[in-house]
Amino acid sequence: MPSNGLPSNLSYMLERARNIDIKSVIERAKEVSAQHGVPVPKVVADMLWSAARKDVAFQDYVDYDFAILNPEERATYMTHPVSNRIAEQYADPEFRHIFHDKVEFNKHFADFLGRDWLVLDETNVDALKDFMTKHGTVVVKTPMGSAGSGVFRYTADDVKDWAAFHQELLGQGRVLIEEVIQQHPELAAVCPGTVNTTRITAFFDGEKSHVLAAAQKFGRGQVSDQMSFGGFYTMLDDDGKSKGPGYDSHGHVHETHPDSGVKIADFQLPNMAEVHEFIDKVSRVIPQVPYVGWDIVQTAKGPVLVEGNWGAGVYENKPSVTGIRTGHKPRYQKAIGF
């Protein structure tokens, strides 16, 4: 096994081969063929070879337009299999639960949340009423939700029986209540109905934090900006400037935001230098988990933390949309050393 912990032996490749969903591969190959004009059999063969030899997930192949990239360009792209193994290697198992459990996360990162929050129990119906009356609209979360699941929005004016509502939330496991983040006006101008988060993937080397990639996510007025809620993203450069139109993993491209009409390529995240400093600070809280995908929101008062994902995931450039034919993998390699 290489020193960086990324396995490449024959047994590993055979295990991956046994788990291949051929039907899924063919469906994705048809999608690629329709977009780029490459014959389906050729795409299928290339996808299988890329997965077995180059650690490219099938959806990565589709999302990052590998069908139109040469080998040198492909080699610059970060992929989910590589990211997942880095996460497994570096995240201390004893500390991963802090990033899984939203209540635990809030406790450990309380100084960086920038908002009020409350955890429900059997005794605090009055506290719930006071909290929601104070804030009007709140975000309610299940502690173990992911990818936007388990996130809901409630308004105090809609509650008629506080005791019954309190019990309903407890019964559904929706016990984390949070004040709605007031995002920066530049973000609200694009989509005011959703708190639009910035995903900063970073690695803390024990001395400083390295920003590996930055993606600005935009919602569609729903409680979450995740793709399952119709959201999409654009990659940002080191200064917080959009690298092009928005896109998602479902083949949708957004030159402008569908609701506000704002041109995505013109977006500039305010005070990106401040965001870099913020990431360095939060990275030091749990140094035992150094590779994290941080979701933050820039506000008029500075960045606030939404959550951290120890399984950081991957956000990358899409060549057919942006015209950029290189990815962020060299930045990962330089910072992490693989």
C-alpha positions, 0 to 999 in steps of 0.5 A: 500500500502506498504511504498515503494510504490509497490502495491500488492492489489487485484485490481492491480492483476485483472487489470494485468490479464485483460491485459494479452496477452495469445498468447504472453505467450504461444509463450514465454512458447514454447521458454522456453520449447524448451530450458529447457525441461519443458512442455509448460502447466507447463511453462504457469502456472508458468509464469502467477503465477509469473507475478501475485504474484511475479512481474515477467514480461513474458520476465523477466521469459524467459531472466533470466531462471526462469524455472530452478531456485528455489524460493530462487534464483528467489527472488534475481532477479530484474524485470521490473515491480518492477524497473518501480514502483521504477522509478515512485515512486522516479522520480519527474515528474517535472524533468523527461523531462530532461531525455526524451529530448536529447537536454535538457539532453545535456544542463544539463549534458554538463560538462560530455559529453566529446564531441562537439555537436550542435543543428540545427535551421533554421539559422545555415546551416554554423555551420552544415557544419563547425561542420561536416567538422571538425569532419568528421563523426557525430552522429545525433539524434532526441531529443525524440528517445529511445532504439536506435531509432532516432540515425543516422550516417552521413559523411561530404564527403557524403554531396553535398548540405549543405543547402538541407542537413540542411533542410532535417535534420530539416524536419526529426527532426534530430536536435542534432548533436554530435561528435563521441566518441573515446572509450577506445582501450579495447572497440574498440578491441571488436567492433571498428565500434560501440561506446560500452556503459556501462549501470550503474544502480544507486540510489542516496540516497541524500548523495552518489550514489549506483551502483546497476548493471553494464552491458557492451553492445557491438554493431555489427558495427552499429550506436547503440549497442542496441539489435534492432541493433544486440547488446548484453551485459554481466554483470560486477562485481564491478571491471568491469570484465565480468561475462561470455559470452554475450547474448540478449533477442532474445535467442542469446549467444555470447562466442566471439564477432561475428565480432572481435572474442574477448572472451566476458568472458575475457573482463575487463572494464578499470578503473572501480573505475573511473567509480564509481566516475563518476556516483557519480558526474552525480547523483548529477546533478538532485537529484530529479531523483535518480534512473537512468540507466546511459549509459557511455563510457570509453575513454582513458581520462576517462568516458563520459556520453551518456544519462540517463534513468529515467526508468532505465530498468533491466540488469541481469545475465542469469543462463544458460549462466553464471552459476550464479543463483542469481541476483542483487535485494538484492543490490537494496533493501539495497540501496533503502530500500524496 
